Amino acid sequence: TCILDERVQLTVGLQTQERHLILFSDVLVIAKSKSSSSLKLKKQVLLSEVWTGTCLSEVTEKKMSPENSFVIGWPITNYVVTFSSADVKERWLSALLWHINEVKQNGYLKNLILQIVVLDDENCSLTTAVNVSNVETAESVMKKTLLQLGLPGRTSEHHLWVVSGKDEPAYPLIGHEHPFSIALSCLRDSADQQQRTNNNTLLADGTEASFLAQLPKEKQCQFVLKPRLQAPMQLRRESLQKHTKRKKSLIGWALRRSTCTPTGSPPSQSPPTPRKLFGLSLSSVCPDGILPKPIMVSMSVL
Protein backbone atom coordinates (compact mmCIF):
# COMPACT_ATOMS: atom_id res chain seq x y z
CA THR A 1 0.00 0.00 0.00
CA CYS A 2 1.27 3.44 -0.93
CA ILE A 3 1.78 5.59 2.18
CA LEU A 4 3.05 8.86 0.67
CA ASP A 5 3.61 10.13 -2.86
CA GLU A 6 5.30 13.46 -3.53
CA ARG A 7 7.04 15.38 -6.27
CA VAL A 8 10.42 16.57 -4.97
CA GLN A 9 13.81 17.86 -5.99
CA LEU A 10 16.92 15.72 -5.45
CA THR A 11 20.19 17.67 -5.33
CA VAL A 12 23.80 16.49 -5.20
CA GLY A 13 26.76 18.75 -5.90
CA LEU A 14 25.37 21.45 -8.17
CA GLN A 15 22.88 19.21 -9.98
CA THR A 16 19.16 19.16 -9.20
CA GLN A 17 16.65 16.66 -10.60
CA GLU A 18 12.85 16.61 -10.48
CA ARG A 19 11.69 13.27 -9.11
CA HIS A 20 8.72 11.49 -7.53
CA LEU A 21 9.19 9.80 -4.16
CA ILE A 22 6.74 7.00 -3.37
CA LEU A 23 6.86 5.55 0.12
CA PHE A 24 5.65 2.03 0.90
CA SER A 25 5.88 0.23 4.24
CA ASP A 26 9.18 -1.44 3.34
CA VAL A 27 10.34 0.17 0.07
CA LEU A 28 11.14 3.66 -1.21
CA VAL A 29 10.59 4.19 -4.94
CA ILE A 30 12.25 7.00 -6.91
CA ALA A 31 10.64 7.75 -10.27
CA LYS A 32 10.81 10.30 -13.07
CA SER A 33 7.82 11.86 -14.84
CA LYS A 34 7.48 10.67 -18.45
CA SER A 35 4.16 12.40 -19.02
CA SER A 36 1.25 13.79 -17.02
CA SER A 37 -0.01 10.25 -16.44
CA SER A 38 3.07 8.00 -16.41
CA LEU A 39 6.29 7.57 -14.43
CA LYS A 40 9.60 5.87 -15.19
CA LEU A 41 11.19 3.87 -12.39
CA LYS A 42 14.68 5.14 -11.54
CA LYS A 43 15.44 3.37 -8.26
CA GLN A 44 13.81 1.05 -5.75
CA VAL A 45 15.44 0.93 -2.32
CA LEU A 46 14.68 -1.24 0.70
CA LEU A 47 13.77 0.96 3.68
CA SER A 48 16.17 -1.12 5.77
CA GLU A 49 18.99 0.46 3.73
CA VAL A 50 17.73 4.08 3.75
CA TRP A 51 19.15 6.75 6.07
CA THR A 52 18.48 10.44 6.68
CA GLY A 53 20.61 13.35 7.84
CA THR A 54 20.82 17.12 8.33
CA CYS A 55 24.24 17.77 6.75
CA LEU A 56 22.95 19.70 3.72
CA SER A 57 26.23 21.54 3.07
CA GLU A 58 28.16 18.26 2.94
CA VAL A 59 26.05 16.97 0.03
CA THR A 60 25.49 20.08 -2.09
CA GLU A 61 27.28 23.36 -2.73
CA LYS A 62 23.93 25.08 -3.27
CA LYS A 63 22.33 27.08 -0.47
CA MET A 64 19.48 24.88 0.73
CA SER A 65 17.01 25.68 3.49
CA PRO A 66 16.66 23.10 6.27
CA GLU A 67 13.03 24.20 6.67
CA ASN A 68 11.90 22.18 3.66
CA SER A 69 14.95 19.98 2.97
CA PHE A 70 16.88 17.14 4.55
CA VAL A 71 19.49 14.58 3.46
CA ILE A 72 18.31 11.19 2.30
CA GLY A 73 20.60 8.38 1.24
CA TRP A 74 21.17 4.70 0.63
CA PRO A 75 24.20 2.68 -0.50
CA ILE A 76 26.14 4.37 -1.99
CA THR A 77 24.31 7.70 -2.49
CA ASN A 78 23.41 10.89 -0.63
CA TYR A 79 20.95 13.52 -1.85
CA VAL A 80 19.36 16.66 -0.47
CA VAL A 81 15.63 16.14 -0.92
CA THR A 82 13.56 19.34 -1.11
CA PHE A 83 9.79 19.47 -0.62
CA SER A 84 7.20 22.07 -1.55
CA SER A 85 6.72 23.23 2.04
CA ALA A 86 7.97 22.77 5.60
CA ASP A 87 4.80 20.87 6.53
CA VAL A 88 5.25 18.34 3.72
CA LYS A 89 8.90 17.91 4.65
CA GLU A 90 8.05 17.20 8.30
CA ARG A 91 5.34 14.72 7.30
CA TRP A 92 7.77 12.84 5.06
CA LEU A 93 10.64 12.87 7.55
CA SER A 94 8.41 11.60 10.34
CA ALA A 95 6.95 8.81 8.17
CA LEU A 96 10.36 7.77 6.87
CA LEU A 97 11.93 7.57 10.32
CA TRP A 98 8.99 5.60 11.73
CA HIS A 99 8.88 3.03 8.92
CA ILE A 100 12.69 2.68 8.77
CA ASN A 101 12.71 1.96 12.51
CA GLU A 102 9.90 -0.60 12.13
CA VAL A 103 11.71 -2.43 9.35
CA LYS A 104 14.99 -2.49 11.28
CA GLN A 105 13.35 -3.72 14.50
CA ASN A 106 11.55 -6.53 12.70
CA GLY A 107 14.54 -7.51 10.56
CA TYR A 108 15.89 -11.04 10.93
CA LEU A 109 19.48 -9.73 10.81
CA LYS A 110 20.40 -6.93 13.21
CA ASN A 111 24.20 -7.24 13.50
CA LEU A 112 27.20 -7.91 11.28
CA ILE A 113 30.89 -8.35 12.09
CA LEU A 114 32.75 -5.88 9.88
CA GLN A 115 36.49 -6.01 9.29
CA ILE A 116 37.80 -2.44 9.53
CA VAL A 117 41.31 -1.54 8.37
CA VAL A 118 42.80 1.21 10.53
CA LEU A 119 45.62 3.36 9.11
CA ASP A 120 47.87 5.72 11.05
CA ASP A 121 49.71 8.85 9.90
CA GLU A 122 52.48 6.72 8.39
CA ASN A 123 50.06 4.43 6.52
CA CYS A 124 50.81 1.50 8.83
CA SER A 125 47.69 -0.64 9.09
CA LEU A 126 46.00 -3.07 11.39
CA THR A 127 42.64 -4.80 11.00
CA THR A 128 40.03 -5.20 13.69
CA ALA A 129 36.63 -6.93 13.76
CA VAL A 130 33.80 -4.66 14.92
CA ASN A 131 30.28 -5.79 15.77
CA VAL A 132 27.99 -3.27 14.03
CA SER A 133 24.23 -3.02 14.44
CA ASN A 134 21.74 -2.03 11.76
CA VAL A 135 21.07 1.37 13.37
CA GLU A 136 24.64 2.55 14.01
CA THR A 137 25.98 5.48 11.99
CA ALA A 138 29.45 5.77 10.50
CA GLU A 139 30.27 8.27 13.24
CA SER A 140 29.37 5.80 16.00
CA VAL A 141 31.24 2.96 14.24
CA MET A 142 34.37 5.14 14.11
CA LYS A 143 34.04 5.88 17.82
CA LYS A 144 33.52 2.21 18.67
CA THR A 145 36.55 1.18 16.56
CA LEU A 146 38.85 3.74 18.19
CA LEU A 147 37.71 2.77 21.69
CA GLN A 148 38.10 -0.93 20.91
CA LEU A 149 41.72 -0.39 19.82
CA GLY A 150 42.50 2.02 22.64
CA LEU A 151 43.61 4.66 20.16
CA PRO A 152 43.67 8.31 21.24
CA GLY A 153 41.87 10.95 19.24
CA ARG A 154 38.36 12.05 18.45
CA THR A 155 36.19 10.89 15.56
CA SER A 156 36.53 14.38 14.03
CA GLU A 157 40.21 13.58 13.50
CA HIS A 158 39.42 10.48 11.43
CA HIS A 159 37.47 9.56 8.34
CA LEU A 160 35.76 6.27 7.48
CA TRP A 161 36.16 5.29 3.82
CA VAL A 162 34.42 2.55 1.85
CA VAL A 163 35.68 0.32 -0.95
CA SER A 164 32.47 -1.16 -2.33
CA GLY A 165 34.02 -4.04 -4.28
CA LYS A 166 32.30 -2.84 -7.47
CA ASP A 167 35.40 -1.62 -9.32
CA GLU A 168 34.74 1.88 -8.01
CA PRO A 169 37.20 4.15 -6.17
CA ALA A 170 37.09 4.44 -2.40
CA TYR A 171 34.88 7.21 -1.10
CA PRO A 172 34.61 8.91 2.31
CA LEU A 173 31.49 8.71 4.44
CA ILE A 174 30.08 11.91 5.91
CA GLY A 175 29.12 10.34 9.24
CA HIS A 176 25.34 9.85 9.19
CA GLU A 177 25.40 6.80 6.87
CA HIS A 178 24.86 3.25 8.13
CA PRO A 179 27.86 0.93 7.46
CA PHE A 180 25.62 -2.09 8.19
CA SER A 181 23.35 -1.12 5.28
CA ILE A 182 26.30 -0.51 2.97
CA ALA A 183 27.81 -3.90 3.74
CA LEU A 184 24.47 -5.68 3.38
CA SER A 185 23.79 -3.98 0.03
CA CYS A 186 27.20 -5.07 -1.31
CA LEU A 187 26.51 -8.55 0.02
CA ARG A 188 23.18 -8.78 -1.81
CA ASP A 189 24.77 -7.58 -5.05
CA SER A 190 27.43 -10.30 -4.80
CA ALA A 191 24.79 -12.92 -4.00
CA ASP A 192 22.74 -11.85 -7.03
CA GLN A 193 25.80 -12.22 -9.26
CA GLN A 194 26.48 -15.72 -7.96
CA GLN A 195 22.84 -16.72 -8.39
CA ARG A 196 23.02 -15.68 -12.03
CA THR A 197 26.10 -17.84 -12.60
CA ASN A 198 25.15 -20.73 -10.31
CA ASN A 199 21.48 -21.58 -9.90
CA ASN A 200 22.27 -23.72 -6.85
CA THR A 201 23.64 -20.75 -4.90
CA LEU A 202 20.90 -19.10 -2.86
CA LEU A 203 21.09 -16.47 -0.14
CA ALA A 204 18.55 -17.57 2.44
CA ASP A 205 17.46 -15.47 5.40
CA GLY A 206 20.10 -15.46 8.11
CA THR A 207 23.00 -16.72 5.97
CA GLU A 208 24.47 -13.30 5.11
CA ALA A 209 27.20 -13.36 7.76
CA SER A 210 28.68 -16.68 6.59
CA PHE A 211 28.30 -15.72 2.93
CA LEU A 212 30.18 -12.45 3.58
CA ALA A 213 33.20 -14.35 4.91
CA GLN A 214 33.26 -16.64 1.87
CA LEU A 215 33.39 -13.86 -0.71
CA PRO A 216 36.71 -13.20 -2.50
CA LYS A 217 38.48 -10.24 -0.90
CA GLU A 218 38.19 -8.11 -4.05
CA LYS A 219 34.39 -8.60 -3.98
CA GLN A 220 33.97 -7.73 -0.32
CA CYS A 221 32.88 -4.34 0.92
CA GLN A 222 35.85 -2.94 2.85
CA PHE A 223 35.93 -0.15 5.41
CA VAL A 224 39.09 1.87 6.03
CA LEU A 225 39.52 4.24 8.98
CA LYS A 226 42.30 6.75 8.49
CA PRO A 227 43.39 10.16 9.79
CA ARG A 228 41.60 13.15 8.36
CA LEU A 229 44.61 14.72 6.65
CA GLN A 230 42.59 17.10 4.50
CA ALA A 231 40.17 19.83 5.45
CA PRO A 232 36.52 18.72 5.37
CA MET A 233 35.77 21.11 2.50
CA GLN A 234 38.54 19.56 0.38
CA LEU A 235 37.24 16.05 1.00
CA ARG A 236 33.69 17.15 0.29
CA ARG A 237 34.63 18.78 -3.00
CA GLU A 238 36.60 15.68 -4.05
CA SER A 239 33.66 13.40 -3.28
CA LEU A 240 31.36 15.61 -5.35
CA GLN A 241 33.64 15.92 -8.38
CA LYS A 242 31.93 13.13 -10.30
CA HIS A 243 28.59 14.91 -9.85
CA THR A 244 29.82 18.47 -10.47
CA LYS A 245 31.09 19.51 -13.88
CA ARG A 246 31.69 23.20 -14.43
CA LYS A 247 30.78 24.53 -17.83
CA LYS A 248 33.35 26.63 -19.67
CA SER A 249 32.36 30.15 -20.63
CA LEU A 250 31.51 30.41 -24.33
CA ILE A 251 32.81 33.97 -24.55
CA GLY A 252 36.04 32.90 -22.84
CA TRP A 253 36.44 30.06 -25.33
CA ALA A 254 35.84 32.33 -28.32
CA LEU A 255 38.37 34.92 -27.09
CA ARG A 256 40.87 32.43 -25.65
CA ARG A 257 44.51 33.55 -25.53
CA SER A 258 47.26 31.16 -26.53
CA THR A 259 49.55 30.17 -23.65
CA CYS A 260 52.29 28.64 -25.80
CA THR A 261 55.79 30.10 -25.48
CA PRO A 262 57.84 30.45 -28.69
CA THR A 263 60.66 27.91 -28.87
CA GLY A 264 63.90 29.25 -27.41
CA SER A 265 62.31 32.35 -25.84
CA PRO A 266 62.27 32.75 -22.07
CA PRO A 267 58.73 33.31 -20.78
CA SER A 268 59.58 36.79 -19.52
CA GLN A 269 60.77 37.87 -22.98
CA SER A 270 57.89 36.35 -24.97
CA PRO A 271 55.91 38.94 -26.91
CA PRO A 272 52.28 39.27 -25.82
CA THR A 273 49.96 37.13 -27.90
CA PRO A 274 47.16 39.18 -29.47
CA ARG A 275 43.56 38.30 -28.81
CA LYS A 276 41.87 36.16 -31.45
CA LEU A 277 38.26 35.48 -32.33
CA PHE A 278 37.62 31.78 -33.06
CA GLY A 279 41.33 31.38 -33.85
CA LEU A 280 41.51 34.31 -36.31
CA SER A 281 43.16 37.65 -35.66
CA LEU A 282 40.76 40.54 -35.18
CA SER A 283 42.41 42.50 -38.03
CA SER A 284 41.47 39.77 -40.51
CA VAL A 285 37.91 39.54 -39.20
CA CYS A 286 37.27 43.31 -39.15
CA PRO A 287 39.71 45.08 -41.52
CA ASP A 288 37.93 48.43 -41.00
CA GLY A 289 38.04 48.12 -37.22
CA ILE A 290 34.34 47.22 -37.04
CA LEU A 291 33.06 43.76 -36.22
CA PRO A 292 30.69 42.31 -38.86
CA LYS A 293 27.01 42.45 -37.90
CA PRO A 294 26.54 38.63 -37.57
CA ILE A 295 29.38 38.50 -35.03
CA MET A 296 27.92 41.48 -33.11
CA VAL A 297 24.56 39.66 -32.90
CA SER A 298 26.29 36.45 -31.77
CA MET A 299 28.28 38.34 -29.14
CA SER A 300 25.12 39.98 -27.75
CA VAL A 301 23.46 36.56 -27.48
CA LEU A 302 26.51 35.13 -25.69
DOGUBA-572093 format. One line per 3 residues: number of its first residue (from 0); for each residue y, x negated, z negated of C-alpha. Coordinates in pm, whole numbers, m for minus. Layout:
NUM) Y X Z | ...
% end
This chain:
0) 0 0 0 | 344 m127 93 | 559 m178 m218
3) 886 m305 m67 | 1013 m361 286 | 1346 m530 353
6) 1538 m704 627 | 1657 m1042 497 | 1786 m1381 599
9) 1572 m1692 545 | 1767 m2019 533 | 1649 m2380 520
12) 1875 m2676 590 | 2145 m2537 817 | 1921 m2288 998
15) 1916 m1916 920 | 1666 m1665 1060 | 1661 m1285 1048
18) 1327 m1169 911 | 1149 m872 753 | 980 m919 416
21) 700 m674 337 | 555 m686 m12 | 203 m565 m90
24) 23 m588 m424 | m144 m918 m334 | 17 m1034 m7
27) 366 m1114 121 | 419 m1059 494 | 700 m1225 691
30) 775 m1064 1027 | 1030 m1081 1307 | 1186 m782 1484
33) 1067 m748 1845 | 1240 m416 1902 | 1379 m125 1702
36) 1025 1 1644 | 800 m307 1641 | 757 m629 1443
39) 587 m960 1519 | 387 m1119 1239 | 514 m1468 1154
42) 337 m1544 826 | 105 m1381 575 | 93 m1544 232
45) m124 m1468 m70 | 96 m1377 m368 | m112 m1617 m577
48) 46 m1899 m373 | 408 m1773 m375 | 675 m1915 m607
51) 1044 m1848 m668 | 1335 m2061 m784 | 1712 m2082 m833
54) 1777 m2424 m675 | 1970 m2295 m372 | 2154 m2623 m307
57) 1826 m2816 m294 | 1697 m2605 m3 | 2008 m2549 209
60) 2336 m2728 273 | 2508 m2393 327 | 2708 m2233 47
63) 2488 m1948 m73 | 2568 m1701 m349 | 2310 m1666 m627
66) 2420 m1303 m667 | 2218 m1190 m366 | 1998 m1495 m297
69) 1714 m1688 m455 | 1458 m1949 m346 | 1119 m1831 m230
72) 838 m2060 m124 | 470 m2117 m63 | 268 m2420 50
75) 437 m2614 199 | 770 m2431 249 | 1089 m2341 63
78) 1352 m2095 185 | 1666 m1936 47 | 1614 m1563 92
81) 1934 m1356 111 | 1947 m979 62 | 2207 m720 155
84) 2323 m672 m204 | 2277 m797 m560 | 2087 m480 m653
87) 1834 m525 m372 | 1791 m890 m465 | 1720 m805 m830
90) 1472 m534 m730 | 1284 m777 m506 | 1287 m1064 m755
93) 1160 m841 m1034 | 881 m695 m817 | 777 m1036 m687
96) 757 m1193 m1032 | 560 m899 m1173 | 303 m888 m892
99) 268 m1269 m877 | 196 m1271 m1251 | m60 m990 m1213
102) m243 m1171 m935 | m249 m1499 m1128 | m372 m1335 m1450
105) m653 m1155 m1270 | m751 m1454 m1056 | m1104 m1589 m1093
108) m973 m1948 m1081 | m693 m2040 m1321 | m724 m2420 m1350
111) m791 m2720 m1128 | m835 m3089 m1209 | m588 m3275 m988
114) m601 m3649 m929 | m244 m3780 m953 | m154 m4131 m837
117) 121 m4280 m1053 | 336 m4562 m911 | 572 m4787 m1105
120) 885 m4971 m990 | 672 m5248 m839 | 443 m5006 m652
123) 150 m5081 m883 | m64 m4769 m909 | m307 m4600 m1139
126) m480 m4264 m1100 | m520 m4003 m1369 | m693 m3663 m1376
129) m466 m3380 m1492 | m579 m3028 m1577 | m327 m2799 m1403
132) m302 m2423 m1444 | m203 m2174 m1176 | 137 m2107 m1337
135) 255 m2464 m1401 | 548 m2598 m1199 | 577 m2945 m1050
138) 827 m3027 m1324 | 580 m2937 m1600 | 296 m3124 m1424
141) 514 m3437 m1411 | 588 m3404 m1782 | 221 m3352 m1867
144) 118 m3655 m1656 | 374 m3885 m1819 | 277 m3771 m2169
147) m93 m3810 m2091 | m39 m4172 m1982 | 202 m4250 m2264
150) 466 m4361 m2016 | 831 m4367 m2124 | 1095 m4187 m1924
153) 1205 m3836 m1845 | 1089 m3619 m1556 | 1438 m3653 m1403
156) 1358 m4021 m1350 | 1048 m3942 m1143 | 956 m3747 m834
159) 627 m3576 m748 | 529 m3616 m382 | 255 m3442 m185
162) 32 m3568 95 | m116 m3247 233 | m404 m3402 428
165) m284 m3230 747 | m162 m3540 932 | 188 m3474 801
168) 415 m3720 617 | 444 m3709 240 | 721 m3488 110
171) 891 m3461 m231 | 871 m3149 m444 | 1191 m3008 m591
174) 1034 m2912 m924 | 985 m2534 m919 | 680 m2540 m687
177) 325 m2486 m813 | 93 m2786 m746 | m209 m2562 m819
180) m112 m2335 m528 | m51 m2630 m297 | m390 m2781 m374
183) m568 m2447 m338 | m398 m2379 m3 | m507 m2720 131
186) m855 m2651 m2 | m878 m2318 181 | m758 m2477 505
189) m1030 m2743 480 | m1292 m2479 400 | m1185 m2274 703
192) m1222 m2580 926 | m1572 m2648 796 | m1672 m2284 839
195) m1568 m2302 1203 | m1784 m2610 1260 | m2073 m2515 1031
198) m2158 m2148 990 | m2372 m2227 685 | m2075 m2364 490
201) m1910 m2090 286 | m1647 m2109 14 | m1757 m1855 m244
204) m1547 m1746 m540 | m1546 m2010 m811 | m1672 m2300 m597
207) m1330 m2447 m511 | m1336 m2720 m776 | m1668 m2868 m659
210) m1572 m2830 m293 | m1245 m3018 m358 | m1435 m3320 m491
213) m1664 m3326 m187 | m1386 m3339 71 | m1320 m3671 250
216) m1024 m3848 90 | m811 m3819 405 | m860 m3439 398
219) m773 m3397 32 | m434 m3288 m92 | m294 m3585 m285
222) m15 m3593 m541 | 187 m3909 m603 | 424 m3952 m898
225) 675 m4230 m849 | 1016 m4339 m979 | 1315 m4160 m836
228) 1472 m4461 m665 | 1710 m4259 m450 | 1983 m4017 m545
231) 1872 m3652 m537 | 2111 m3577 m250 | 1956 m3854 m38
234) 1605 m3724 m100 | 1715 m3369 m29 | 1878 m3463 300
237) 1568 m3660 405 | 1340 m3366 328 | 1561 m3136 535
240) 1592 m3364 838 | 1313 m3193 1030 | 1491 m2859 985
243) 1847 m2982 1047 | 1951 m3109 1388 | 2320 m3169 1443
246) 2453 m3078 1783 | 2663 m3335 1967 | 3015 m3236 2063
249) 3041 m3151 2433 | 3397 m3281 2455 | 3290 m3604 2284
252) 3006 m3644 2533 | 3233 m3584 2832 | 3492 m3837 2709
255) 3243 m4087 2565 | 3355 m4451 2553 | 3116 m4726 2653
258) 3017 m4955 2365 | 2864 m5229 2580 | 3010 m5579 2548
261) 3045 m5784 2869 | 2791 m6066 2887 | 2925 m6390 2741
264) 3235 m6231 2584 | 3275 m6227 2207 | 3331 m5873 2078
267) 3679 m5958 1952 | 3787 m6077 2298 | 3635 m5789 2497
270) 3894 m5591 2691 | 3927 m5228 2582 | 3713 m4996 2790
273) 3918 m4716 2947 | 3830 m4356 2881 | 3616 m4187 3145
276) 3548 m3826 3233 | 3178 m3762 3306 | 3138 m4133 3385
279) 3431 m4151 3631 | 3765 m4316 3566 | 4054 m4076 3518
282) 4250 m4241 3803 | 3977 m4147 4051 | 3954 m3791 3920
285) 4331 m3727 3915 | 4508 m3971 4152 | 4843 m3793 4100
288) 4812 m3804 3722 | 4722 m3434 3704 | 4376 m3306 3622
291) 4231 m3069 3886 | 4245 m2701 3790 | 3863 m2654 3757
294) 3850 m2938 3503 | 4148 m2792 3311 | 3966 m2456 3290
297) 3645 m2629 3177 | 3834 m2828 2914 | 3998 m2512 2775
300) 3656 m2346 2748 | 3513 m2651 2569
% end
